[in-house]
């Protein structure tokens, strides 16, 4: 793993039973001109937010966890700098249920599990405040506990969204080992839960298992035969990832899926967790104008990123929506192909952002997004509820498809200070909180480092990104 990739993963890590019938697949009303789709990312549930519950959680089945959490003395939602606890999970799911309306599908772009659960589990397992070296028995117990955590959250989501299919992709924290993404053991142990609780009848079970257990990716048809939804495991594309060897097979599979969709006249929605391009928060110590290949922090391996872009370019117009998560911030990226990757905000406030999710508006005839509304939980006003933060079209005067609106927004962000200030505020979902450890705002965008964030929107390839920052 390269130094900059290791920095990327360490930065993220340091701040930091089931049994239902098949999920029914409701289709949108064909007579409607548009419909809503609920999207969520980076939930990062931490079941050990109250250490006094450790023994009870370990001893109980996941189906019994709700009652255990409800007797905790911790009743306030998580604060900035912490992952999602049960009070925040409960209010977030209740709000999503309220706002999803007739959404025919829920799109979940990864990181269901909280940061550092293995470490917290081992300190409880050995009853020590120091991080111990686990033996094989402890490792097996940790894996079982994490499987129960995933099963619990999946069941809670299912209870709140009813029969609506949930298309979920694996995040880099959805793993037994740090922030590098899942291995085959994790995928195999949890494939049944993910299929039964999330996908159900929206994907063929055997086809799903064949690709998900081998590489963490799959396709589904949750809203009818005219649309395929592809869930990628882009953790394998990250520069220096231990699963890089699997990326080539995944990209070849993606090419075949897009080719089949094009031949059948279908459209595709593409979901991923880790986005391509730069990681602007990984270059906080770099002075704009002095960026070079030695201090730039890119996310994907350059070769895999090039292959991905070439694949997209080979099937113009097939992909009508592209979503990612991972950064926890409300942002987007304009790809070299002209496609726009919408990055969803997180439920977890561990990076100082307010918890948030989005509801997209989809045009029935084109299967393209045309607008979205963001809902956030203002953690400065506890206790409270999720409420509407902003609507893209109303805030920026955007019209047309989401991709066109966001592409046209970029020059305004560059040239208009007021528009840029609005974007900066919404970047952290309205959070103006101060990080107590540094006595500076959690929101990473400042006037000094804005070029790093602006160029992340407009430039995905490393040389173009470096030039953009240095000449901004």
C-alpha positions as CSV (number, residue, x, y, z in Angstrom):
1,X,0.0,0.0,0.0
2,X,1.4,3.4,-0.9
3,X,2.0,6.1,1.7
4,X,-0.8,8.3,0.5
5,X,-3.2,5.4,0.5
6,X,-2.2,4.4,4.0
7,X,-2.7,8.0,5.1
8,X,-6.1,8.0,3.5
9,X,-7.3,4.8,5.4
10,X,-5.6,5.7,8.7
11,X,-7.3,9.1,8.6
12,X,-10.7,7.5,8.3
13,X,-10.1,4.9,10.9
14,X,-8.6,7.2,13.5
15,X,-11.4,9.7,13.7
16,X,-13.2,7.6,14.4
17,X,-30.4,-14.3,12.9
18,X,-32.5,-12.9,10.5
19,X,-35.6,-14.4,8.9
20,X,-38.1,-12.5,6.7
21,X,-39.9,-13.5,3.6
22,X,-38.9,-12.1,0.2
23,X,-39.1,-8.4,-0.2
24,X,-41.8,-7.3,-2.6
25,X,-40.8,-5.0,-5.4
26,X,-43.3,-2.2,-5.9
27,X,-43.0,-0.4,-9.2
28,X,-43.5,3.3,-9.7
29,X,-46.9,4.5,-11.0
30,X,-46.4,4.5,-14.8
31,X,-48.9,7.4,-15.1
32,X,-46.8,9.6,-12.8
33,X,-44.3,12.0,-14.4
34,X,-41.9,11.6,-11.5
35,X,-41.4,9.8,-8.3
36,X,-39.3,10.0,-5.1
37,X,-36.4,7.8,-4.1
38,X,-34.9,7.7,-0.6
39,X,-31.1,7.6,-0.4
40,X,-28.8,7.2,2.6
41,X,-25.1,6.6,3.3
42,X,-22.5,6.1,6.0
43,X,-24.8,5.1,8.8
44,X,-21.9,3.8,10.9
45,X,-23.9,2.2,13.7
46,X,-21.8,1.7,16.9
47,X,-23.5,-0.9,19.1
48,X,-20.9,-0.3,21.9
49,X,-21.7,3.4,22.4
50,X,-22.7,2.4,25.9
51,X,-20.0,0.0,27.3
52,X,-22.3,-1.2,30.1
53,X,-24.3,-3.0,27.5
54,X,-21.4,-5.1,26.3
55,X,-22.2,-8.4,28.1
56,X,-25.9,-8.3,27.4
57,X,-25.4,-7.6,23.7
58,X,-22.8,-10.4,23.3
59,X,-25.1,-12.9,25.1
60,X,-28.3,-12.0,23.1
61,X,-29.5,-12.6,19.7
62,X,-29.7,-9.6,17.4
63,X,-33.5,-9.8,17.5
64,X,-33.2,-8.9,21.3
65,X,-30.9,-5.9,20.9
66,X,-33.6,-3.3,20.7
67,X,-34.9,-4.0,24.2
68,X,-31.3,-3.9,25.5
69,X,-30.6,-0.5,23.8
70,X,-33.8,0.9,25.2
71,X,-32.8,0.4,28.8
72,X,-29.5,2.3,28.3
73,X,-29.1,5.5,30.3
74,X,-27.7,7.1,27.1
75,X,-30.8,8.6,25.5
76,X,-29.4,11.5,23.5
77,X,-28.3,11.1,19.8
78,X,-24.6,11.0,19.0
79,X,-22.7,14.3,19.2
80,X,-20.2,15.6,16.5
81,X,-17.1,13.4,16.4
82,X,-19.0,10.2,17.3
83,X,-20.6,7.4,15.2
84,X,-24.3,6.7,15.3
85,X,-25.7,5.4,18.5
86,X,-29.1,3.7,19.0
87,X,-31.0,7.0,19.8
88,X,-29.7,8.6,16.5
89,X,-30.4,5.4,14.6
90,X,-34.0,5.3,15.8
91,X,-34.7,9.0,15.0
92,X,-33.0,8.7,11.6
93,X,-35.0,5.6,10.5
94,X,-38.2,7.2,11.8
95,X,-37.6,10.3,9.7
96,X,-36.6,8.3,6.6
97,X,-39.9,6.3,7.0
98,X,-41.8,9.6,7.2
99,X,-40.1,11.2,4.1
100,X,-39.8,8.2,1.8
101,X,-43.4,8.4,0.7
102,X,-44.0,6.0,-2.2
103,X,-40.3,5.5,-2.9
104,X,-40.1,2.2,-4.8
105,X,-36.5,1.6,-3.6
106,X,-34.0,2.7,-1.0
107,X,-30.5,3.3,-2.2
108,X,-27.8,2.8,0.5
109,X,-24.2,3.6,-0.5
110,X,-22.4,1.8,2.3
111,X,-20.7,1.8,5.7
112,X,-23.5,0.3,7.8
113,X,-21.0,-0.6,10.5
114,X,-19.3,1.9,12.9
115,X,-15.6,2.7,13.1
116,X,-13.3,0.6,15.4
117,X,-15.9,-1.9,16.5
118,X,-13.3,-4.7,16.6
119,X,-11.1,-2.7,18.9
120,X,-14.0,-1.8,21.2
121,X,-15.1,-5.4,21.3
122,X,-11.7,-6.7,22.3
123,X,-11.4,-4.2,25.2
124,X,-14.7,-5.5,26.5
125,X,-13.8,-9.1,25.7
126,X,-10.6,-9.0,27.8
127,X,-12.0,-6.4,30.2
128,X,-9.1,-4.1,29.8
129,X,-8.7,-0.4,28.9
130,X,-5.6,-1.3,26.8
131,X,-6.0,-2.7,23.3
132,X,-5.0,-6.4,23.6
133,X,-3.7,-8.8,20.9
134,X,-6.7,-11.1,20.3
135,X,-6.4,-14.9,20.1
136,X,-8.3,-17.0,17.6
137,X,-11.3,-17.5,20.0
138,X,-11.6,-13.7,20.5
139,X,-11.4,-13.1,16.7
140,X,-14.2,-15.5,16.1
141,X,-16.3,-13.9,18.8
142,X,-15.6,-10.5,17.3
143,X,-16.7,-11.6,13.9
144,X,-19.9,-13.1,15.3
145,X,-20.6,-9.8,17.1
146,X,-20.1,-7.8,13.9
147,X,-22.4,-10.1,12.0
148,X,-25.0,-9.6,14.6
149,X,-24.6,-5.8,14.4
150,X,-25.2,-5.9,10.6
151,X,-28.2,-8.2,11.1
152,X,-29.6,-5.9,13.7
153,X,-29.3,-2.8,11.6
154,X,-30.7,-4.6,8.5
155,X,-33.7,-5.7,10.5
156,X,-34.3,-2.2,11.9
157,X,-34.1,-0.8,8.3
158,X,-36.5,-3.4,7.0
159,X,-39.0,-2.7,9.8
160,X,-39.0,0.9,8.9
161,X,-39.2,0.8,5.1
162,X,-41.7,-2.1,4.9
163,X,-41.5,-4.1,1.7
164,X,-39.4,-1.6,-0.2
165,X,-36.2,-3.2,-1.6
166,X,-32.9,-1.7,-0.3
167,X,-30.0,-1.7,-2.7
168,X,-26.9,-1.7,-0.4
169,X,-23.3,-1.6,-1.3
170,X,-20.4,-2.5,1.0
171,X,-18.4,0.4,2.5
172,X,-14.7,0.4,3.5
173,X,-15.7,0.0,7.2
174,X,-18.0,-2.9,6.5
175,X,-15.3,-5.3,7.3
176,X,-13.7,-7.3,10.1
177,X,-10.4,-5.5,9.7
178,X,-10.0,-1.7,9.7
179,X,-11.0,0.6,6.9
180,X,-10.0,-1.5,3.8
181,X,-13.3,-3.0,2.8
182,X,-14.6,-6.5,3.3
183,X,-12.8,-9.8,2.5
184,X,-14.3,-13.0,1.3
185,X,-15.1,-14.2,4.9
186,X,-17.1,-11.1,5.7
187,X,-19.0,-11.2,2.4
188,X,-19.8,-14.9,2.8
189,X,-20.9,-14.6,6.4
190,X,-23.3,-11.7,5.6
191,X,-24.5,-12.4,2.1
192,X,-27.6,-14.2,3.4
193,X,-28.6,-11.3,5.7
194,X,-28.1,-8.7,2.9
195,X,-30.1,-10.7,0.4
196,X,-32.9,-11.6,2.7
197,X,-33.3,-8.3,4.6
198,X,-32.4,-5.8,1.9
199,X,-32.8,-7.3,-1.6
200,X,-35.2,-10.1,-1.6
201,X,-37.1,-10.5,-4.9
202,X,-35.3,-7.6,-6.5
203,X,-32.3,-9.8,-7.5
204,X,-32.0,-13.5,-8.4
205,X,-30.6,-15.1,-5.3
206,X,-28.0,-17.4,-6.9
207,X,-26.8,-14.7,-9.3
208,X,-26.4,-12.3,-6.4
209,X,-24.5,-14.9,-4.3
210,X,-22.1,-15.7,-7.1
211,X,-20.8,-12.2,-7.5
212,X,-21.3,-10.8,-4.0
213,X,-19.5,-13.6,-2.2
214,X,-16.6,-13.5,-4.6
215,X,-16.2,-9.7,-5.0
216,X,-18.9,-7.8,-3.1
217,X,-20.7,-6.5,-6.2
218,X,-24.1,-7.4,-7.9
219,X,-27.0,-6.2,-10.0
220,X,-30.7,-6.0,-9.2
221,X,-33.9,-4.8,-10.8
222,X,-35.9,-3.2,-8.0
223,X,-38.2,-1.0,-10.1
224,X,-39.1,-3.0,-13.1
225,X,-37.4,-4.4,-16.2
226,X,-36.5,-1.1,-17.8
227,X,-33.9,-0.3,-15.0
228,X,-31.0,-2.2,-13.6
229,X,-29.2,-1.1,-10.4
230,X,-25.6,-2.1,-10.1
231,X,-23.9,-2.1,-6.7
232,X,-20.1,-1.9,-7.0
233,X,-17.5,-2.7,-4.5
234,X,-15.1,0.2,-5.2
235,X,-13.1,-0.5,-2.1
236,X,-11.1,-2.8,-4.5
237,X,-10.3,0.1,-6.7
238,X,-8.6,2.1,-4.0
239,X,-4.9,2.7,-4.5
240,X,-3.0,0.0,-2.5
241,X,-6.0,-1.9,-1.5
242,X,-5.3,-5.6,-0.5
243,X,-8.2,-6.6,-2.8
244,X,-6.8,-4.8,-5.9
245,X,-6.4,-8.2,-7.5
246,X,-10.2,-8.5,-7.7
247,X,-10.8,-5.1,-9.3
248,X,-10.0,-6.3,-12.9
249,X,-12.7,-9.0,-12.7
250,X,-15.2,-6.5,-11.3
251,X,-14.6,-4.0,-14.1
252,X,-14.9,-6.7,-16.7
253,X,-18.2,-7.7,-15.1
254,X,-19.4,-4.0,-15.1
255,X,-18.6,-3.8,-18.8
256,X,-20.7,-6.9,-19.5
257,X,-23.6,-5.5,-17.5
258,X,-23.6,-2.2,-19.3
259,X,-23.3,-3.9,-22.6
260,X,-26.3,-6.1,-21.8
261,X,-28.3,-3.1,-20.6
262,X,-27.5,-1.2,-23.8
263,X,-28.5,-4.1,-26.0
264,X,-31.8,-4.5,-24.1
265,X,-32.6,-0.8,-24.2
266,X,-32.4,-0.6,-20.4
267,X,-31.1,2.2,-18.2
268,X,-28.7,1.7,-15.2
269,X,-28.2,3.3,-11.8
270,X,-24.7,2.9,-10.5
271,X,-24.0,2.8,-6.8
272,X,-20.6,2.7,-5.1
273,X,-19.1,3.7,-1.7
274,X,-15.6,5.1,-2.4
275,X,-15.6,7.7,-5.2
276,X,-12.9,8.2,-7.8
277,X,-10.8,11.4,-7.8
278,X,-9.0,13.3,-5.1
279,X,-9.3,13.2,-1.3
280,X,-9.1,17.0,-0.5
281,X,-9.2,16.4,3.2
282,X,-6.0,14.4,2.9
283,X,-4.0,17.4,1.8
284,X,-4.7,19.8,4.7
285,X,-1.0,20.6,5.2
286,X,-0.3,21.3,1.5
287,X,-0.1,25.0,0.4
288,X,-2.2,25.7,-2.8
289,X,0.2,26.2,-5.6
290,X,2.7,23.7,-4.3
291,X,0.7,20.5,-5.0
292,X,2.6,17.8,-6.9
293,X,2.6,14.0,-7.4
294,X,4.4,13.5,-4.1
295,X,1.9,15.2,-1.8
296,X,-1.4,14.8,-3.7
297,X,-3.8,12.3,-2.2
298,X,-5.8,10.5,-4.9
299,X,-8.3,7.7,-3.9
300,X,-8.5,5.1,-6.6
301,X,-5.6,3.3,-8.3
302,X,-5.0,5.3,-11.5
303,X,-5.2,2.3,-13.8
304,X,-8.5,1.1,-12.4
305,X,-9.9,4.6,-12.5
306,X,-8.9,4.9,-16.2
307,X,-10.5,1.5,-17.0
308,X,-13.7,2.6,-15.2
309,X,-13.9,5.9,-17.1
310,X,-13.3,4.0,-20.4
311,X,-16.1,1.6,-19.6
312,X,-18.5,4.5,-18.8
313,X,-17.5,6.2,-22.0
314,X,-18.3,3.1,-24.1
315,X,-22.0,3.2,-23.1
316,X,-23.1,6.8,-23.3
317,X,-26.6,7.4,-22.0
318,X,-26.9,4.0,-20.3
319,X,-26.1,5.2,-16.8
320,X,-28.7,7.7,-15.7
321,X,-27.8,8.0,-12.0
322,X,-24.5,7.6,-10.1
323,X,-24.3,7.7,-6.3
324,X,-21.4,7.4,-3.8
325,X,-20.8,8.1,-0.1
326,X,-17.7,7.7,2.0
327,X,-16.7,11.3,2.6
328,X,-19.7,12.0,4.9
329,X,-20.2,15.3,3.1
330,X,-22.8,16.7,0.7
331,X,-20.8,17.1,-2.5
332,X,-20.4,15.9,-6.1
333,X,-17.9,15.2,-8.8
334,X,-18.0,15.8,-12.6
335,X,-16.4,12.9,-14.3
336,X,-14.3,13.1,-17.5
337,X,-17.2,11.3,-19.3
338,X,-19.6,14.1,-18.5
339,X,-21.4,12.0,-16.0
340,X,-22.0,13.5,-12.5
341,X,-21.4,11.5,-9.4
342,X,-23.6,12.6,-6.6
343,X,-22.1,12.0,-3.2
344,X,-24.5,11.5,-0.3
345,X,-24.1,13.0,3.2
346,X,-23.8,10.7,6.1
347,X,-26.0,9.8,9.1
348,X,-22.9,9.4,11.3
349,X,-21.7,12.8,12.6
350,X,-18.2,11.5,13.3
351,X,-16.5,14.0,11.0
352,X,-18.4,16.9,12.6
353,X,-21.1,17.1,10.0
354,X,-24.8,17.0,10.9
355,X,-26.6,13.7,10.2
356,X,-28.4,13.9,6.8
357,X,-30.1,12.0,4.0
358,X,-31.6,12.9,0.7
359,X,-34.8,12.2,-1.3
360,X,-34.3,12.3,-5.0
361,X,-36.9,13.2,-7.6
362,X,-36.7,10.8,-10.6
363,X,-38.3,11.5,-14.0
364,X,-40.3,8.4,-15.0
365,X,-39.7,8.6,-18.7
366,X,-35.9,9.1,-18.5
367,X,-35.1,7.4,-15.2
368,X,-32.9,10.5,-14.5
369,X,-32.8,12.4,-11.3
370,X,-34.1,16.0,-11.7
371,X,-33.9,17.3,-8.1
372,X,-33.3,16.4,-4.5
373,X,-34.2,17.5,-1.0
374,X,-31.8,17.2,1.9
375,X,-33.0,16.4,5.4
376,X,-30.7,17.0,8.3
377,X,-30.6,16.7,12.1
378,X,-29.2,19.9,13.6
379,X,-27.2,18.5,16.5
380,X,-26.9,22.0,18.0
381,X,-30.6,21.8,18.9
382,X,-30.9,18.6,20.8
383,X,-33.3,17.0,21.3
384,X,-34.8,17.5,17.9
385,X,-35.9,15.9,14.7
386,X,-34.7,15.7,11.1
387,X,-36.0,18.6,9.1
388,X,-35.7,19.9,5.6
389,X,-32.3,21.6,5.0
390,X,-32.6,22.6,1.4
391,X,-33.9,21.7,-2.1
392,X,-31.4,21.8,-4.9
393,X,-33.7,23.6,-7.4
394,X,-34.9,26.2,-5.0
395,X,-31.5,27.0,-3.5
396,X,-29.5,27.2,-6.7
397,X,-32.3,27.9,-9.2
398,X,-31.4,24.6,-11.0
399,X,-33.6,23.2,-13.7
400,X,-33.4,20.1,-15.9
401,X,-31.6,16.9,-15.0
402,X,-29.5,16.6,-11.8
403,X,-26.4,16.1,-13.8
404,X,-26.9,19.2,-15.9
405,X,-27.9,21.3,-12.8
406,X,-24.7,20.3,-10.9
407,X,-22.5,20.8,-14.0
408,X,-23.9,24.3,-14.4
409,X,-23.5,25.0,-10.7
410,X,-19.7,24.6,-10.8
411,X,-18.9,27.9,-12.5
412,X,-21.2,29.7,-10.0
413,X,-19.2,28.1,-7.1
414,X,-16.0,29.4,-8.7
415,X,-17.2,32.9,-9.6
416,X,-19.8,33.7,-6.9
417,X,-18.8,34.0,-3.3
418,X,-22.3,33.9,-2.0
419,X,-23.1,30.7,-3.9
420,X,-19.8,29.2,-2.6
421,X,-20.7,30.1,1.0
422,X,-24.1,28.4,0.6
423,X,-22.4,25.3,-0.8
424,X,-19.9,25.3,2.0
425,X,-22.6,25.4,4.6
426,X,-24.5,22.5,3.1
427,X,-21.2,20.6,2.5
428,X,-21.4,19.6,6.2
429,X,-25.2,19.5,6.2
430,X,-25.5,22.8,8.0
431,X,-23.0,22.1,10.8
432,X,-21.1,25.1,12.2
433,X,-19.7,23.2,15.1
434,X,-16.2,23.6,16.5
435,X,-13.9,20.6,16.9
436,X,-12.8,20.8,20.6
437,X,-9.5,19.1,20.0
438,X,-8.4,21.8,17.5
439,X,-10.7,24.7,18.4
440,X,-11.4,25.1,14.7
441,X,-14.6,24.4,12.7
442,X,-15.3,20.8,11.8
443,X,-16.2,21.9,8.3
444,X,-13.0,21.4,6.4
445,X,-13.6,24.1,3.7
446,X,-11.9,27.4,4.2
447,X,-11.1,30.3,1.9
448,X,-7.5,29.1,1.9
449,X,-8.2,25.4,1.0
450,X,-11.2,26.0,-1.2
451,X,-9.2,25.2,-4.4
452,X,-8.6,21.6,-3.2
453,X,-12.4,21.1,-2.9
454,X,-13.3,23.0,-6.0
455,X,-10.9,21.0,-8.2
456,X,-12.2,17.8,-6.6
457,X,-15.5,18.6,-8.2
458,X,-14.2,19.4,-11.7
459,X,-11.0,17.2,-12.1
460,X,-10.8,13.5,-11.5
461,X,-7.4,12.5,-13.1
462,X,-4.3,13.3,-11.0
463,X,-2.4,15.5,-13.5
464,X,-5.5,17.6,-14.2
465,X,-6.3,17.9,-10.5
466,X,-2.8,19.1,-9.6
467,X,-2.8,21.7,-12.4
468,X,-6.3,22.9,-11.4
469,X,-5.3,23.4,-7.7
470,X,-2.0,25.1,-8.6
471,X,-3.5,27.5,-11.1
472,X,-6.9,28.1,-9.4
